[in-house]
Amino acid sequence: MPNEKKASQFSYLKEIEIKNKTVFQQAELHFTPGLNIIIGENGTGKSHLLKLAYSILAVSAGENRKPNVGTPTKTLLQSRLADKLINVFRPETLGRLIRRQGKRKRCQVSARFDNDKLNLHFSFASQSRTEVVVESLPSAWLDKSPVFLPTWELLTLYPNFVAVYENHYLEFEEIYRDTCILLGALPIKGNRQKRGQKLLKLLEQAVGGRLNLDKNGRFYLVMPNLDKIEMPLVAEGARKLGMLIQLISTGALLDKGYLFWDEPETNLNPRLLKLTAEVIFCISQNGIQVFIATHSLFLLRELEILQQKAEYKLPSQFFALEKQEERVIIEQGEHIEDINPITMLDEMIEQSDRYMDME
């Protein structure tokens, strides 16, 4: 019988609590429905936090998309969570995701939403290969699919990637397959399409044309003079923005939902990164809960500038990850000034000071 207990409206991820997960001994992160920015040096677990949150949301939304979906059961959810965590993180065994200090520890994860029906708590042991134990079961599935943008663009990877991935073993994290599926969706029409025109116009001006997906599954950039440029010949920064164009066109990033983006600044020059900050801000204003992991002081400053100029302040939360001995400490606050200075960002500021001293 179809599930009558689905979450009837968009519900944002409110908190994640983790114990003994990779570099984290214990952490509790409190998210905003708006913009969530994770800052830290390499090896502090920024990408791990994005992938963990994404995996939880993707499992729930994936089940909700299936025909005649039923209510969540422990057996089903345990299997789906184990598969997703292994396919997204790519460890040899699930137990390898547990913080290595000590023996026979358990990793525990709690995810809480503004809709309590979606709350979930699960764990797995250090000796687990593929076994997850769900200890608190949600009573509904998530009704919005999350989007994960990895560091590198996917438009050149897209042709036939999903079919090959699903029929052969590839050393790619499953986020690549998931995002390629979303990139191949049909464009939306009508009033929802009109709502995305402002963002699309900004992005298309930046990349120099509009995006086209042909019947053979290849992306092209169509210039104003109607010349088509195959995607591998387009600059990588423009290809990254091309992913946003496609995902807005299909409705995946238009209104209500979740965006996880790992290091948006990669391969973007300052002009395109400034535009990217504006697009991220607008996407979040439209109702998308955004999670970003970044090294970029430039991106942070652009987002702060946009926040100051905005008529209505966008809810935001900053997370600073810092290594201390054998663990990672997380500072969090509503403003960048609320968290301890980050070494990485301090180095950038000190470099500017050293450069000015040369005058």
Secondary structure, 3 states (H helix, E strand, C coil): CCCCCCCCCCCCEEEEEEEEECCEEEEEEECCCCEEEEEECCCCCHHHHHHHHHHHHHHHHHHHCCCCCCCCCHHHHHHHHHHHHHHHHCCCCHHHHECCCCCCCEEEEEEEECCHHHCEEEEEECCCCCCCEEEECCCCCCCCCEEEECCCCCCCCCCCHHHHHHHCCCCCCHHHHHHHHHHCCCCCCCHHHHHCHHHHHHHHHHHCCEEEECCCCCEEEECCCCCEEEHHHCCHHHHHHHHHHHHHHCCCCCCCEEEEEECCCCCCCHHHHHHHHHHHHHHHHCCEEEEEEECCHHHHHHHHHHHHHCCCCCCEEEEEEEEECCEEEEEEECCHHHCCCCHHHHHHHHHHHHHHHCC
